[in-house]
Amino acid sequence: MKISQRGSHVKESPLRVLAVLASQVEDKGKKVYRLNVGEPDDYPPGRVFDALTLFKKQKIKYAPAVGLPELIEAWQSFYKDVGINVNSNELVVTSGASEALIFALAALADANDEVIVFEPYYANYTSLATLLGVKLVPLKFKKDGQGYKLPSRNDIEDKITDRTKAILFDNPSNPSGYHYSTEDLKTLGELAIKHGITLIGDEVYRGIAFEGSSKSLLTLPGYKDNVVIVDSVSKRFNLCGLRIGCLVCRDQKLIAAVRRFAQGRMAISVVDQKVAVETLNNSLEHTQNLVQIYQKRRQVLIDNLGGLKEIEISIPAGTFYSFIRLPGKSSDEFARWLLTDYSHDNQTVAVAPGGGFYLNPQDGQEEFRIALVLKSDELQIALGILRKAIQEFVNK
C-alpha cells in the first residue's frame, strides 16, 4: 500500500515508545517502577462503581451525538461548583479531551493553517496536528530558576501571521508543570482579541495546582468569544480508561461545527457516559483531596531530586509531572539504559524521553519527564533508585 504523508510523518508517542521494552524487562523478573506514563494509580470515587450497577438488564441505544442530557447537566454542575456558568448549548460531550482537541482544531484551522504552542508541550498535540494537516508553530518557555516562564508578549506576537488560527496550551502544563497566572491568561486573551485568533485551553489538569488556584479561561471577562475549552475526567478522577471529555465554547458558530463533527462519529459509549454522570456530580471534594495527595508526592520529588547537582529539575507548580534535564547527556540513551542495563536490587525505573515533547525532537535530547503516579512510599523507592541511576549514568 502507498501510505499517506500523514501516516508516514506521524511520530510515535514518547509516552509509549518504551512500553514494550519495559514489559520485556519485567517478564525477565526485574521490577520496573513506571514513571513514564501519566496514569494515576489511585482508585476513582466509589460512586463510579455504584453507577455500573445501573446496567443489569436494559437496552443500550445510541446516545445523542452531543452527549446524554444528564451528562451535559453533570458537566454544567461540575463547572458551576468552581464558579463557571455554562449553558447546555455551549458544551459537547467528547471521547476524552483528545477528541475535543481534534474537533476544536478541525473547526478552526484548515490544512497548513498555523497554531502556536509553547514548548515543551503535551506530546500528542503533534500527532493530532499531523492528523489534520495543521502546522504547529512552537515557542519555547523561558527557564526561570527551577521552573518555567511564559515567553514575552512581543515574542508571542512575533509568531502570529495571517495563517495563525489559534494558540493552544494546557494549564497547568504537561510536561513542565507550569501554572499560568491570571496575568499570563490576560496577555494571551488580549493577543487573541487583537489578532482575531482563538485560545484553545486544555484544562484537563485544572485544579491540580500547588501555588495558587487554577484559573479557567472561562472565568476571565472580555475573552469569551475567543475561547475554546477542552476537558476530561481522566486525571482529576483517576479515570483515564473511561474516555469521557467535553468541549466548551460560547461561540455558537464553532459549536455548530463541532456538533456536525460529532454527528459524523455518531455517539459516545452510553455506559461510559452514565458512569461519568455519577463522577462529575458533587466532585469538588474529590479534586481537593487529590491535590493534597499530589502535594505530598511533590515533596517526595523535592526531597529526593531537588538538590541533585547532576540535573536541572522543574518543580511542578501544577499537574503531577517534572521535566528533568541531564546536561550533555542523551535522554533516549538514559531511558533505555535504565531498562536494559541498570539495576538496583533487581529494580529500575521507566521514564519518558524528552524529544517527543518538542516539534523538533533534537530540542529535547537532554531532557526526560517523570510522572508522580505512584503512592508516596513506592515513589520514595522509585526516586531513590532514579537518583542513584542518574549519578551512575552521568559519571560512567
N, C-alpha and C positions, 0 to 999 in steps of 0.2 A: 504493500500500500504506500501511496505517497502521503506523507504526514504534513499537515498544515504548518505554517510558520508559527502559529500559536503553540501547537503541540510540540514542535521542535525546540522552541525557545523557552518554554515554561521551565522554571527552576525547581529542583527537588527541594522539599521543605527541610530546612535545617533542624526543625523540631523532630523530624522522623528519620533523618538520614542515618543515624547511628543506632536506631531501634533494633534492627536485625542483628547487628554486631553485639549489642548489649544482651539480647536474648541468647545468642550463641555462647557468650561468656557465662551466663547464668546456667545454661544447660551443662556446662562443664564443672559446675559446683561452686563458682565464685559468687559471693553476694555483691549485687550492684545496687547502690543507692541512687535512684533515678531522680536527678535534679534537672534533667534536660527538658521535660515537658511540663507545662503549667496546668497540670491536672490535680486539683486539690484532693487531699487524702481523706478529709473528714466526710462524715455522712451528711446527707441533706436533712432538712427538717422532717420530723417524724410524720407530719401530716401528709407528706408526699406518698408514703407507703399506705396510709389510710385511704388516699384517693384511689389507689389501684383497686380497692375492693368494690368500687363502683361498677366494675366490668365483670360481673358474674355471668350474666347472660342477657345480651341485648344486641340489637342491630347496630352496626358501626358504619355509618354512612359518610359520604363526603362532607367535610366541613365547608363553610363558606370560604371562598378564596382569600378573603381578607382576615379570616380568623373567626373562631367561635365568639358570639356576642359576649358570653360570660368571661372569656379570656380577655377580650378587649376591655371589659369593665374592670377586671382584675389588674391589668396594666394601668388603667386610669387611677385606680385606688393606690397602687404602688407609687405612682408619681405624686399623687395628692399628699401622701404621707411625708414627702420631702419638699412640699410646698410648690409643686408644679401642677398646674391645671391643664389637662389635655382633653380635648373633645374627641368623641368616638370617631369622627370623620377625619381626624388628623393622625390616625395610627393604623398600621397594617401589621398583622402578625406574620412572622417570617420563620424560616427554618434556621434558627440561630442568627447571630449577628452577621455571619458570613453572607447569607442570602440577602440580608438587609443592605449590606455594603454593595453587593452586586447590583441590586435594584437601584440604589442611590446613584452609583457611578453610571449605570446604563441610562438612567433618566436624565442625567446632567451632561454627559460627555459622549461625543461621537468618536470614532476611530481617529487616533492621532491628536485628539484634544489633550490638554495638559491638566494634571492635578499635582499640586505642591504637597510634599510630605517632609517631615523632619526626621533626620537620621541620627541614631538608629531607630527603625520603626518596626512594627509588627510584621513579621516575615511574609505572611500570606497576603499583604497588600500587593506585593509584586505579582503573585500568582493571579489574583483577581483582576488586576490591571491588564496583565497579559491576555487573560481570557477575553477581555472586552476590547483589546486593541487600544487602550488608553495609555498615554505616556506619563509616567511618574517623573516629577521634577524634584530631586532631593535637595535639601538644605540642611546642613549638619547643625545639631545642637552645639552650643558653645560649652566647654568644660568650665565648671565653677567649683573649685575646691574638690570635694568628694562627690559632687553631683553634676548636674547639667543646668544649662540656662538657655532659654529660647533665643534664637537669633534676633538681631535688632530689627526694628520696623523697616529701616532702609534696606537691610539685606533681604528681607522677605519681599518687599515691594519690587526690588530689582529682578526677582524671579517671575513676576507677573507679566504675562504677554497677552496678546489678543486671542490666544488659544487657551488661556487659563480658565478653567471652569469651576475649580474648587480648591480648597485647602483641606486636606484630610489629616486628622490627628486623633490619637486616643488619649484620654485624660481620666485618671493617671495613665502613664505611658508604659507600655511593654515594648522593649526590654529595659528601658533606662530607669524606670521608677520615678520619672519626672512628674511633678504635680503642678499643673498650670494654675497660676494665680489669677485672681479676678482681673488684674491689670493686663496679664497675658491675653485673656479672653477678650477683653475690651479692645486691645490692639488689633487682634485678628478680626473682630467684628467690624471695627472702623475700616479696615482694609477691604473687607468683603463688600461693605456698602459703597465705598469709594469706587471700586473697580467692577461692581456688579457681578461678583462671584459668590459662591456658596461655601459655607463652612460645614463640613461633614464631621460631626463629633462622635467618635467611637467611645461610648461611655460604659462599656461592659464592666470596668473596674471602679466606676464612680461609687464613692462611699468607703472604699478600702484605702484610706488615707491616714497618715500619722502626723502630719504637720498642717493643721487647719482642715476645714471641711471641704469636700469636693463640690465645686460649683458646676452645675449643668449649664450649658449654653442657653437652655430654655429659661433660666432664671434671670438672664440679663436683659434689661429693657432695651428696645431700639433695634434689635437684630433679628426679630422673629421671622421676617420674610427671607432671611439669608441663611437659615439654619436647617440642617437635617441631622437627626439623632439616630444612631443605631444602638441597640441594647440587647441584653441576653440574660437568661437565668443561669448560665453556665458557671460563672465564677463566684457570684455572691451566694449561691445556694448549693454549691458542690454538685452541679447537675450538668456536667459537660456533655453527657450522652443523651440528654433529653432533647436537645436541638430545638429549643424554643427561644425566639428572639422577637424583636419588633423594630419598626422604622417609624419615627415620629417627625412630622413636618407640618407647619402651619399653612404652607403654600398649597392650595388645592390643585393647581396645575400639576405639580410634581406628584402629589398623592394620587391623582387620576392616572398618571403614567404608571406609577408603582402598582396600582390596582390592576391595570391591564397586564403587567408582567406577572402578577400573582395569579391571574386567571389562566395564564399560559401554563403554569405548573399545577393548576387545579386546586390543590389543598395541602395543608399540613396534617400530620397524624392526629386524629381525633383523641386517641388515648393520651398522647403526649400533652395535648392542649388541656385536657381535663385535669391532668396531674399538675400542670403549671398554674392552673387557677388556684388550687389549694396552696401552692408555693408562694404566690405573689400576695395573697390576702394576708394582711397583718404581718408583714415581713420585716418591718424595720428593726425589731429587737434581734432577729437573727443576724442581720448585717452588722449591727453594733457589737454583738458577741464575736463575730468573725474578725472584726478589726482588732479586738483585744488578743485573739489568738495569733494573728499575724504580727502584732506589735511585739509579742514575746519572741516569735521566730526571728524577727528583725534584730532583736537584741542578741540572739544566739549568733547571727551573722556578724554583728559588730564585735562580739567577744572573741570570735574565732579568726576572723579575717581582717577586721578593721585596721589593725596595726601592722599587718604583714608588709614588710618593706619591698618584697619582690613583685608586688602587684599594685595596680591602681584600681580602686574599687568604688563603685557608686552605691551609696547607702540610700535605699529607696525611700522617697517621701510618700509614695503610694504604690499600690499593687503588691505583689509578693515576689518580685524579681530583683536581681542585682546583675549589672553588666560589669564585667571584670576585664582589665587589660593586663596582659603579660608582655611588657615592653621587650621588643626584639625577638619574640617567640611566635611560632605558628599555633594558633588555637586549634586548627584542624589536626595538626600533629599531636598536640597535647590531649585532645579529646579521645583520639584513637589510642594513644599510648596509655591513657588511664584504663581503658578497657582491655587492651591486649597484653600490656607489659607490666603494669603496676599492680601491686597487691599489698595490702596491709592486713595481716591476719586473715588472708583469703577474702578480703573485701576491697571494693573500689567504688568509684562514683562516676555517673554519666552526666555530662554537661552538653550544652548546645553551642557549637562553634559560632563565632560572631559574623562570619561573612554573609550569611543569609539575611541579616538584619539591615543590609545596605543594598542599594541598587547595584553598585559595583562591589562584588564580594571581596575584592582585594582591600577595600577600605576597612574591613572588619577582621583582617587576618590575625591581629594580635589580641582579639577580644573573644570572650565567651560569656554566655548567660547561664545563671543558675536560677532555679525556681524553688522557693521556700515552701515546698508542698509536703513535707514530712512533719510528723509530730515532733515537738521540741526535743525529746530525748533522742529520737532517731536522727534528727537534724544535727544535734550536737555531735554525734558519732560521725555522721557523713561529712560535716565541715571540718572536723578534726582530721579525718583522712585526707580531705582535699587540701588542707593546709600543709600536711606533710608531703603530699604529692607535688604541690606547687614548688616547694623548696627543693625537692629532689630533682624535678624536671628542669628548673632554672639552673641548677648547679651541676647537672650531669654533662 
